[in-house]
């Protein structure tokens, strides 16, 4: 089992920055990829970013490229999502997720799908005011 806890969500003005954290515990040695997703009421959970913990390969949704940065601290079992130039449309509950599949997938498609992640955190609210 892997437990994930997100933190760092807040209310921020448009153009501002936030850093989300996701702390993992339990069988963390089995985690291969960590991802961030977000969800607003009535909509499906959407991919934001992902990172393969060994090697550091990153993947981003087009909507956040150049504004968000995902990073990992393997010693602390923590993954971060630095969010800059925030927009009101970034408002959502942000979830982190863990994938244990050790296969390497070419391209980003695999990492964008919620069904490929085995463990999820409870989410943290980000609200961007205009």
Backbone as a ProteinNet text record, in pm:
[ID]
protein_1_A
[PRIMARY]
XXXXXXXXXXXXXXXXXXXXXXXXXXXXXXXXXXXXXXXXXXXXXXXXXXXXXXXXXXXXXXXXXXXXXXXXXXXXXXXXXXXXXXXXXXXXXXXXXXXXXXXXXXXXXXXXXXXXXXXXXXXXXXXXXX
[TERTIARY]
82.3	0	85.8	37.3	103.8	0.9	39.9	-47.7	7.6	-82.2	-43.6	-120.3	-49.2	-112.5	-67.1	-163.7	-133.4	-145.7	-72.3	-82	-40.8	-71.7	-27.5	-136.2	-254.7	-362.3	-403.3	-448.7	-485	-563.6	-606.4	-668	-557.5	-546.1	-442.3	-498.7	-440.6	-486.3	-427	-496.4	-447.3	-308.7	-220.8	-84	9.3	-46.2	33.5	88.1	152.1	217	178	183.8	164.2	254	292.6	362.6	285.3	242.1	176.1	278.4	252.8	338.3	255	317.1	253	353.5	321.1	408.6	359.3	450.6	416.5	471.5	396.7	442.1	396.4	450.1	418	521.1	475.8	564.8	612.8	679.2	719.8	824.2	898.3	1000.4	938.8	810.5	742.5	686.2	690.9	633.4	730	680.5	762.2	733.7	608.4	567.5	470.2	485.2	390.3	325.5	197	125.4	40.9	12.8	-82.4	-200.6	-318.2	-441.7	-525.7	-625	-714.4	-858.2	-949.6	-1090.5	-1175.4	-1270.3	-1369.6	-1506.1	-1601.7	-1733.9	-1798.4	-1847.3	-1917.2	-1828.8	-1697.9	-1605.5	-1520.2	-1465	-1377.1	-1241.7	-1175.6	-1042.6	-948.7	-868.3	-780.7	-634	-554	-409.3	-347.5	-250.7	-175.5	-27.9	34.3	177	212.2	324.2	372.1	523.4	583.1	727.3	763.7	854.2	911.3	1022.1	1011.9	1100.9	1244.9	1264.4	1398.8	1430.2	1517.8	1552.1	1491.7	1376.6	1319.2	1246.8	1212.2	1137.3	1002.7	967.9	843.8	749.3	623	517.7	420.6	369.2	278.8	159.7	48.1	-65.6	-32.8	-83.2	-54.6	-98	-204.3	-260	-170.1	-73.1	12.9	160	193.9	333.7	386.6	506.5	567.9	526.9	423.8	377	396.3	376.2	386.7	513.4	570.1	686.4	668	683.1	676.1	818	840.5	972.2	955	1061.4	1054.1	1176.9	1157.8	1267.4	1256.1	1333	1320.4	1359.2	1452.2	1494.3	1381.2	1294.8	1182.7	1052.9	1057.4	935	827.1	867.6	776.5	788.3	674.3	668.2	602.8	652.9	604.7	543.9	453.9	401.8	410.3	509.1	523.8	434.4	343.3	246.7	267.5	305.4	327.8	226.6	214.8	123.2	-15.3	-66	-194.2	-308.2	-403	-521.4	-646.3	-756.6	-879.7	-919.1	-890.5	-925.2	-838.1	-734.9	-655.9	-722.6	-829	-899.3	-955.2	-926.4	-970.8	-922.5	-969.1	-907.7	-795.6	-677.3	-560.1	-530.4	-512.4	-484.2	-347.8	-275.5	-156.9	-188.1	-112.6	-136.9	-5.5	-6.6	113.2	86.9	182.5	176.4	294.4	267.6	370.7	422.6	368.4	408.6	550.1	638.2	779.1	810	712.3	738.5	755.1	838.5	858.3	770.4	690.1	597.7	644.8	660.5	702.9	589.2	622.4	519.4	449.7	358.4	295.8	157.3	102.1	-37.4	-67.1	18.7	-3.4	-15.9	68.1	77.8	-37.6	-114.8	-226.1	-355.9	-357.6	-482.9	-497.6	-608.5	-629.6	-629.2	-675.5	-687	-551.5	-444.5	-311.3	-243.6	-308.5	-251.9	-325.2	-248.2	-306.1	-346	-278.2	-303.6	-327.6	-414.9	-454.3	-457.8	-427	-443.3	-585	-608.9	-744.6	-772.7	-668.7	-686.7	-665	-628	-610.4	-669.7	-742.3	-815.6	-726.5	-729.2	-662.1	-769.2	-773.8	-869	-793.9	-813.2	-745.4	-851.3	-838.3	-935.8	-889.9	-986.1	-953.3	-945
-119.9	0	125	226.8	356.7	460.8	544.9	653.1	785.9	870.2	998.8	1110.2	1216	1330.3	1457.1	1530.4	1657.5	1772.7	1879	2000.9	2118.2	2238	2357.7	2432.9	2375.2	2444.8	2569.8	2670.6	2798.5	2883.3	2997.9	3100.7	3198.1	3222.9	3311.4	3395.5	3513.5	3599.9	3555.4	3587.7	3556.9	3618.5	3540.8	3584.2	3541.1	3491.5	3449.5	3308.8	3260.8	3129.5	3049.3	2918.6	2826.2	2706	2641.5	2513.8	2409	2307.1	2194.1	2086.5	2015.5	1904.1	1777.7	1666.4	1535.8	1445.5	1408.1	1321.7	1178	1088	946.9	869.1	768	679	537.8	443.8	304	242.6	168.6	98.9	193.3	298.9	402	352.1	248.3	195.7	135.7	106.5	46.5	149.4	276.4	381.4	414.5	416.4	445.3	585.9	621.1	750.2	817.3	947.5	1027.7	1128	1145.8	1239.3	1336.2	1449.3	1546.2	1556.2	1553.8	1570.8	1677.3	1728.8	1825.7	1801.5	1846.9	1822.6	1937.3	1979.2	2078.1	2011.1	2067.8	2004.9	1978.5	1856.8	1820.1	1782.7	1786.8	1752.7	1633.7	1568.9	1455.4	1505.6	1418.2	1450	1459	1565.1	1584.8	1585.6	1538.7	1531	1669.6	1686.7	1811.6	1786.9	1695.5	1670.1	1535.6	1480.1	1354.3	1351.5	1269.1	1255.6	1110.9	1058	926.9	950.1	886	917.2	875.2	772.3	731.5	792.5	888.4	955.8	1093.8	1115.6	1248.9	1293.5	1202.7	1242.5	1300.7	1414.2	1482.5	1493.5	1506.6	1519.7	1626.6	1706.1	1814.6	1821.3	1864.5	1899.6	2028.6	2042.7	2162.4	2289	2279	2396.3	2452.1	2373.9	2420.6	2430.2	2386.9	2392	2534.6	2548.3	2678.9	2753.4	2706.5	2772.1	2682.5	2552.6	2457.6	2373.7	2336.5	2249.4	2141.3	2016.4	1904.5	1860.4	1828.6	1782.6	1684	1608.8	1508.7	1510.5	1479.8	1463.5	1321	1230.9	1089.4	1063.2	1140.7	1121	1151.8	1245	1284	1217.7	1136.8	1073.4	1177.4	1286.2	1397	1445.9	1476.5	1535.1	1672.2	1766.5	1903.2	1944.3	2037.8	2100.9	2252	2313.3	2457.9	2518.8	2603.6	2663.7	2814.3	2865.5	3008	3063.6	3195.5	3263.3	3199.3	3180.9	3111.7	3190.5	3115.4	3172	3121.9	3194.7	3146.8	3006.3	2973.2	2839.6	2728.8	2764.9	2664.9	2623.5	2691.6	2658.8	2517.8	2438.1	2298.7	2233.3	2112.1	2027.4	1951.1	1959.9	1895.1	1766.3	1658.9	1527.4	1478.6	1414.4	1344	1194.8	1125.5	984.3	911.7	782.3	700.3	580.8	556.1	442.8	350.2	219.4	122.4	45.8	73.8	-0.1	38.5	-60.8	-33.5	-26.9	-56.1	-47.9	98	118.8	254	272.2	376.6	401.2	522	503.5	612.9	713.3	840.5	943	961.6	1054.8	1091.4	1032.3	969.1	925.4	839.3	741.7	651.3	730.7	829	898.1	995.5	1022.8	1115.9	1049.6	917.9	844.7	808.4	846.2	820.9	672.1	589.6	446.3	377.7	445.7	385.6	412.7	485.7	515.9	433.7	369.9	278.3	346.2	452.3	516.2	665.6	719	859.8	924	1053.3	1130.1	1183.4	1259.7	1308.8	1441.6	1506.5	1631.4	1755.1	1862.9	1992.7	2099.2	2193.9	2292.8	2410.3	2442.9	2562.5	2652.6	2775.5	2872.5	2995.8	3032.8	3148.8	3254.9	3367.4	3474.4	3570.1	3625.3	3716.7	3860.6
0	0	0	-65.4	-68.5	-26.3	68.2	112.3	60.2	10.7	-46.2	23.7	59	124.2	54	-1.1	-66.9	32.5	3.9	83	-3.3	44.8	-24.2	-98.5	-107.9	-176.3	-99.1	-173.9	-111.2	-208.7	-159.7	-243.5	-284.8	-414.8	-465.8	-579	-598.9	-707.5	-840.3	-946	-1079.8	-1098.6	-1161.7	-1180	-1068.7	-961.6	-847.8	-863.1	-757	-757.1	-633.9	-649.6	-538.3	-560.6	-453.4	-464.8	-387	-457.6	-395.5	-363.1	-254.7	-215.5	-204.7	-234	-219	-147.7	-26.2	52.7	46.2	17.9	6.7	125.1	167.2	274.2	241.8	316.5	290.3	197	97.8	5.2	-105.2	-63.2	-159.2	-257.9	-221.5	-311.1	-437.6	-431.1	-545.9	-643.4	-604.1	-690.4	-802.8	-924.7	-1042.8	-1095.8	-1102.1	-1156.9	-1061.2	-1047.3	-970.2	-1064.6	-1045.9	-1131.3	-1050.5	-1113.4	-1059	-1155.3	-1098.2	-1174	-1104.6	-1174.8	-1111.4	-1157.3	-1074.4	-1103.3	-1051.1	-1134.1	-1094.1	-1092.6	-1019.3	-1006.9	-1142.1	-1159.2	-1280.8	-1396.7	-1376	-1484	-1445.7	-1546.4	-1521.4	-1469.8	-1398.9	-1350.5	-1470	-1475.4	-1589.5	-1548.5	-1641.2	-1620	-1617.3	-1526.3	-1519.2	-1550.3	-1475.6	-1493.2	-1431.8	-1476.4	-1419.5	-1425.5	-1338.6	-1335.4	-1305.8	-1384.9	-1354	-1252.1	-1136.3	-1026.2	-1054.2	-1131.5	-1170.4	-1306.1	-1305.9	-1430.9	-1444.4	-1381.4	-1378.3	-1503.2	-1593.4	-1712.8	-1671.6	-1730.4	-1694.9	-1814	-1781.8	-1882.1	-1833.4	-1927	-1890.4	-1984.5	-1929	-2013.7	-2087.1	-2207.9	-2286.4	-2212.9	-2135.9	-2069.5	-1959.7	-1913.9	-1804.4	-1843.8	-1964.2	-2007.7	-2000.5	-1944.5	-1931.6	-1806.5	-1737.8	-1614.1	-1491.1	-1507.1	-1396.3	-1410.9	-1296.6	-1296.2	-1192	-1233.3	-1140.4	-1107.4	-981.5	-939	-824.9	-800.2	-695	-607.4	-480.4	-385.6	-333.9	-394.1	-358.4	-213.3	-160.3	-21.6	75.4	36.8	122.3	80.6	-24.8	-77.2	-103.5	-163.1	-186.1	-330.5	-388.2	-522	-510.4	-588.4	-583.2	-717.3	-709.5	-830.6	-809.3	-873.6	-867.9	-975	-933.2	-1025.2	-1028.7	-1144.3	-1163.8	-1263.7	-1263.8	-1357.4	-1354.2	-1236.7	-1221	-1282.4	-1335.7	-1399.9	-1327.7	-1336.6	-1272.7	-1318.5	-1442.7	-1492.9	-1434.9	-1357.3	-1286.6	-1155.9	-1117.9	-994	-1001.9	-900.3	-899.4	-771.1	-748.6	-647.2	-716.5	-661.2	-719.2	-642.1	-718.6	-662.4	-708.8	-619.8	-666.2	-671.4	-753.6	-777.6	-800.4	-770.8	-784.5	-874.8	-962.8	-1054.4	-1026.7	-1018.9	-985	-1106.8	-1225.4	-1344.1	-1387.2	-1394	-1423.4	-1572.2	-1654.6	-1796.8	-1839.6	-1940.8	-1992.4	-2114.7	-2115.5	-2225.2	-2305.4	-2434	-2520.5	-2533.8	-2521.7	-2529.8	-2396.8	-2392	-2265.9	-2245.2	-2347	-2340.8	-2219.1	-2193.7	-2079.9	-1950.3	-1931.2	-1802.9	-1779.6	-1883	-1870.1	-1827.3	-1817.7	-1792.3	-1645.6	-1584.9	-1442.9	-1410.4	-1501.9	-1474.3	-1459.9	-1499.9	-1489.2	-1355.3	-1268.6	-1137.3	-1031.6	-945.3	-847.4	-716.8	-680.5	-552.2	-571.3	-486.7	-495.7	-358	-356.3	-235.3	-224.7	-119.3	-93.2	-162.8	-213	-286.8	-202.2	-269.4	-204.2	-296.2	-236.7	-315.1	-353.5	-481.7	-532.6	-592.7	-545.5	-598	-644.2	-769.7	-826.8	-855.1	-789.3	-807.3	-916.8	-987.2	-1098.3	-1051.8
[MASK]
++++++++++++++++++++++++++++++++++++++++++++++++++++++++++++++++++++++++++++++++++++++++++++++++++++++++++++++++++++++++++++++++++

